[in-house]
Amino acid sequence: MELFGLLPDGQVVNSFELINEKGMKLKVINYGATITSLKVPNKEGELVDVVLGFDTLASYMKSFELAGAPYFGSTVGRFAGRINKGEFNLNGEAFHLNKNNNGHSLHGGIHNFSQKLWKLEKQTQGENPSVSLSYVSPDKEENYPGELSVSLTYTLSEDNELIIEYLANTTKDTVVNLTHHSYFNLDGHKSTISDQDLIVNSSKILEKTNDNIPTGKFLELANGAFDYKTAKKCPSNIDDTFVLEDKNEFAAALFNKANDLKMTVYTDQPAVHIYVGGGCEDIKGKEEAVYHALSGICFETQNFPDAPNQGHFPTAILKKEASYHQKTRYKFE
């Protein structure tokens, strides 16, 4: 553990490093439970930092003032994706969330989980090292009902997997949809993803409005522009939710021929939201990198956006007597 910076109120933000026995390295800060670095050995045994990020706490904080905040490496909540007009009904009561995206609520609202100071619960070293962080979201934070207690564990397996596991409980019925928001680039964070191959194990995406709100309809992908069942080069612009129909199968994969590195995404969630594009334009990142629209690709494993307003979507409701559990793996080979 080492000091990463101080918040304006003097609270300490620390950085935690995990190293597995194969040399894979992960760095996490407790501001936003954010991954700042993920170094993976390539075929030559050299470490490649495969995620975008910043060198300083000030840069992470300032990035949320941008029109298209990038959410580099952060934990997103209370609700990932958009909620239409920031409104939903639960148990006959209407809730009006803070709006932060064209009159809608995005990624949990204005002061979301990505900007909170998380508490260190536990760190383990040796085989399959891990770090566990927690955050308690007060009742009515961003106008969501219930006090939500969230715990998150990052693990580096000896099979070179980044495993992310979430648990949450609430004091009142509420809605929850958590995700991870790293931008991946298998050629290193200073490079471009345009020559990397993408596979998405999905035959449907959610139809959306011009504001990126799901209409409730599903679009078949067969032979269309977003049919990634067979490998294609990464798109230059995408912000879409792919439906996952078999939790025993992989969700998506990314492959970089230049260094023979492959990442495969596995999840128990009903969707993977894939994002490439605007939020990164001309941002100065870590190690003097200048990021651009093709610097990285996000694989946001999650429930469907706007699920609280779409009765036929998988439910996002967390009952006060129940527990939320989610697990996602990013496997490198």
C-alpha positions in Angstrom: 0.0 0.0 0.0 1.3 3.5 -0.9 -0.1 7.0 -0.8 -1.7 8.0 -4.1 -3.0 11.5 -3.1 -5.3 13.5 -0.8 -8.9 14.5 -1.4 -9.8 18.2 -0.9 -11.1 17.3 2.6 -7.8 15.7 3.5 -8.9 12.1 3.3 -6.2 9.7 2.1 -6.3 7.9 -1.2 -4.1 4.8 -1.3 -2.8 2.6 -4.1 -2.7 -1.2 -3.7 -0.6 -3.5 -5.8 -1.3 -7.2 -6.5 1.3 -9.5 -8.2 0.6 -13.1 -9.1 3.2 -15.8 -9.4 3.4 -15.4 -13.2 4.3 -11.7 -12.8 1.0 -10.1 -13.8 0.6 -6.9 -11.9 -2.6 -4.9 -10.9 -2.7 -1.5 -9.2 -6.0 -0.3 -7.7 -6.8 3.0 -5.8 -9.6 3.3 -3.3 -10.9 6.5 -5.1 -13.7 4.9 -7.2 -12.3 1.5 -6.5 -10.4 2.3 -9.7 -7.9 0.1 -11.6 -5.0 2.4 -12.6 -2.7 -0.2 -14.1 -2.9 -3.8 -15.3 0.4 -5.3 -16.6 0.2 -8.6 -18.4 3.2 -10.6 -19.7 3.2 -11.0 -23.5 4.8 -13.9 -25.5 8.3 -12.3 -25.0 7.7 -12.1 -21.2 7.5 -8.3 -21.4 4.9 -6.6 -19.3 2.2 -4.7 -21.2 0.0 -2.2 -19.4 -3.4 -3.0 -21.0 -5.6 -0.3 -19.4 -5.9 3.4 -19.8 -5.5 5.7 -16.7 -3.9 8.7 -15.1 -0.8 9.3 -13.0 -2.4 11.5 -10.4 -5.5 11.6 -8.2 -6.1 15.2 -9.4 -6.4 14.0 -13.0 -8.9 11.3 -12.0 -11.0 13.8 -10.1 -10.8 16.5 -12.9 -11.9 14.0 -15.5 -15.4 13.9 -14.0 -15.7 17.6 -15.0 -15.3 16.8 -18.7 -18.4 16.8 -20.9 -17.8 13.1 -21.6 -16.2 11.8 -18.4 -14.2 8.7 -19.3 -14.6 6.8 -16.0 -11.1 5.2 -16.6 -10.9 2.0 -14.7 -13.6 2.9 -12.2 -16.4 1.0 -10.5 -19.7 2.2 -11.8 -22.9 2.5 -9.6 -25.4 2.6 -8.2 -26.8 2.0 -11.7 -24.5 1.4 -14.8 -25.8 2.8 -18.0 -28.7 5.2 -18.5 -32.1 5.5 -16.8 -34.6 7.2 -19.0 -35.3 10.8 -17.7 -33.8 9.7 -14.4 -37.1 8.3 -13.3 -38.5 4.9 -12.3 -41.3 3.5 -10.1 -40.7 1.0 -7.4 -43.4 -0.5 -5.1 -45.8 2.2 -6.3 -43.5 5.1 -5.5 -41.9 7.4 -8.1 -38.2 8.1 -7.8 -36.5 11.1 -9.5 -32.8 10.7 -9.8 -30.2 13.3 -10.4 -29.7 13.8 -14.1 -26.2 14.1 -15.6 -26.6 13.1 -19.3 -29.0 14.9 -21.7 -31.8 14.9 -19.2 -31.1 11.3 -18.1 -29.3 9.6 -15.3 -26.0 7.9 -16.4 -23.7 5.6 -14.4 -25.3 6.4 -11.0 -25.7 10.2 -11.4 -23.7 13.3 -10.5 -21.8 12.0 -7.4 -21.6 8.4 -8.3 -19.6 5.4 -6.9 -16.7 6.2 -9.3 -16.0 9.3 -7.3 -16.4 7.9 -3.8 -13.7 6.9 -1.3 -13.9 3.2 -0.8 -12.7 1.5 2.4 -10.0 -1.2 2.4 -11.4 -4.4 3.9 -8.6 -6.9 3.2 -5.6 -7.5 1.0 -4.0 -10.9 0.4 -0.6 -11.7 -1.2 0.9 -14.9 -2.4 -1.1 -17.3 -4.6 -4.2 -15.7 -6.2 -3.6 -12.3 -4.5 -6.7 -10.1 -3.9 -7.9 -6.7 -2.5 -11.4 -6.1 -1.1 -12.9 -2.7 -0.9 -16.3 -1.5 0.4 -18.6 1.5 0.1 -21.8 2.3 2.0 -24.2 4.4 -0.2 -26.6 6.3 2.1 -30.4 6.1 1.7 -31.4 8.8 -0.9 -27.9 9.3 -2.3 -28.5 10.5 -5.8 -32.2 10.0 -4.8 -31.9 6.2 -4.9 -33.9 4.4 -2.1 -32.2 2.4 0.6 -28.8 2.4 2.2 -26.7 0.1 -0.1 -23.7 -1.6 1.3 -21.3 -2.8 -1.5 -18.2 -4.9 -1.3 -15.9 -5.5 -4.2 -13.0 -7.9 -4.6 -10.3 -7.8 -7.3 -8.3 -11.0 -7.6 -5.4 -12.0 -9.9 -5.6 -15.7 -10.5 -2.6 -17.9 -11.3 -4.2 -18.4 -14.7 -3.7 -14.7 -15.5 -7.3 -13.7 -14.9 -8.5 -10.5 -13.4 -11.5 -11.6 -11.4 -14.0 -8.9 -10.2 -16.7 -10.0 -7.7 -19.4 -7.7 -6.3 -21.7 -8.2 -3.3 -24.4 -5.7 -2.2 -27.2 -5.5 0.4 -29.8 -2.9 1.0 -32.0 -1.6 3.8 -34.9 -0.9 1.5 -36.0 -2.3 -1.9 -33.8 -0.5 -4.5 -32.3 -0.9 -8.0 -28.7 -2.0 -8.6 -26.5 -2.5 -11.6 -22.8 -2.4 -11.0 -20.0 -2.7 -13.6 -16.3 -2.1 -14.3 -15.2 0.6 -16.7 -11.6 -0.1 -17.8 -10.6 0.8 -21.3 -8.5 -2.1 -22.6 -5.7 -2.1 -25.2 -3.7 -5.2 -25.6 -0.9 -3.4 -27.4 -0.4 -1.1 -24.4 -2.2 2.0 -23.2 -0.3 4.3 -25.5 -1.3 2.5 -28.7 -4.5 2.1 -30.8 -7.0 -0.7 -30.9 -7.8 -0.3 -34.6 -5.8 -3.4 -35.6 -7.1 -5.6 -32.8 -9.7 -8.2 -33.4 -13.0 -8.3 -31.5 -15.4 -11.2 -31.0 -18.8 -10.8 -29.2 -20.7 -13.9 -28.4 -24.1 -12.4 -29.0 -26.8 -12.5 -31.7 -28.8 -9.5 -30.4 -28.3 -5.9 -29.2 -30.8 -3.6 -27.6 -32.4 -1.1 -29.9 -31.8 2.5 -28.7 -33.0 6.0 -29.2 -30.7 8.9 -30.3 -30.1 9.5 -26.6 -28.9 5.9 -26.1 -32.0 4.9 -24.2 -33.2 1.3 -24.9 -36.6 1.2 -26.7 -37.3 -2.2 -25.3 -36.8 -3.9 -28.6 -34.1 -6.4 -29.5 -32.3 -6.2 -32.9 -31.0 -9.4 -34.6 -27.3 -9.0 -35.5 -26.8 -11.8 -38.1 -24.7 -10.4 -41.0 -25.1 -6.9 -39.8 -22.5 -4.2 -39.0 -22.4 -5.2 -35.3 -22.3 -9.0 -35.9 -19.1 -9.9 -34.1 -19.7 -13.6 -33.8 -16.7 -14.0 -36.0 -13.7 -11.8 -35.5 -13.6 -8.3 -37.0 -11.4 -5.3 -36.4 -12.5 -3.1 -33.4 -15.1 -0.5 -34.5 -14.1 3.2 -34.4 -17.3 4.0 -32.6 -19.7 1.9 -30.6 -21.9 2.4 -27.5 -24.2 -0.7 -27.5 -25.5 -3.3 -25.2 -25.1 -6.9 -26.4 -27.4 -9.6 -25.1 -25.7 -12.6 -23.6 -27.8 -15.8 -23.7 -25.5 -18.4 -22.2 -23.7 -17.7 -19.0 -21.5 -20.8 -19.4 -20.0 -19.3 -22.6 -17.6 -16.5 -23.0 -19.1 -13.0 -23.5 -16.4 -11.4 -25.7 -12.8 -11.6 -26.7 -10.1 -9.2 -27.9 -7.0 -10.3 -29.7 -3.8 -8.4 -30.7 -1.7 -10.2 -33.3 1.3 -7.9 -32.8 2.2 -9.5 -29.4 -0.1 -12.6 -29.6 -2.0 -11.4 -26.5 -5.7 -12.4 -26.1 -8.3 -11.3 -23.5 -11.5 -13.3 -23.0 -14.4 -11.9 -21.0 -16.6 -14.2 -18.9 -19.6 -13.0 -16.8 -22.8 -14.1 -15.1 -24.5 -10.9 -16.2 -27.2 -10.7 -19.0 -25.3 -8.2 -21.1 -22.0 -6.7 -22.1 -22.0 -3.1 -23.0 -19.2 -2.3 -25.5 -17.9 1.2 -25.8 -15.3 2.8 -28.0 -15.2 6.5 -28.8 -15.7 10.0 -27.8 -15.0 10.2 -24.1 -11.2 9.8 -24.7 -10.5 12.5 -27.2 -7.3 14.4 -26.5 -7.1 13.4 -22.8 -3.6 13.4 -21.3 -3.2 10.1 -19.6 -0.5 8.3 -17.6 3.2 8.3 -18.7 2.6 11.4 -21.0 0.2 9.4 -23.2 -2.3 11.5 -25.2 -5.5 9.4 -25.5 -7.8 9.5 -28.4 -11.1 7.9 -29.5 -9.3 4.6 -30.4 -7.1 4.3 -27.4 -9.2 1.6 -25.7 -12.3 -0.5 -25.6 -14.7 -1.1 -22.6 -16.4 -4.3 -21.8 -19.0 -3.3 -19.3 -20.6 -6.5 -18.0 -24.0 -5.6 -16.5 -27.7 -5.7 -16.6 -29.6 -3.9 -19.3 -29.6 -0.1 -19.2 -33.0 1.4 -18.2 -34.1 -2.0 -16.8 -36.2 -0.4 -14.0 -38.5 1.0 -16.7 -38.7 -2.1 -18.9 -40.8 -4.9 -17.4 -39.5 -7.5 -19.8 -35.8 -6.9 -19.1 -34.0 -8.9 -16.4 -35.0 -7.3 -13.1 -32.6 -4.8 -11.5 -34.6 -4.7 -8.2 -32.7 -5.7 -5.1 -35.1 -6.6 -2.3 -34.1 -5.7 1.2 -33.9 -9.3 2.4 -31.8 -10.4 -0.7 -28.2 -10.0 -1.8 -26.8 -8.8 -5.1 -23.9 -10.9 -6.5 -22.0 -10.4 -9.7 -18.8 -12.0 -11.0 -16.8 -11.2 -14.1 -13.4 -12.5 -15.3 -11.0 -11.0 -17.8 -8.7 -13.9 -18.8 -5.3 -13.1 -20.5 -3.3 -15.6 -22.5 
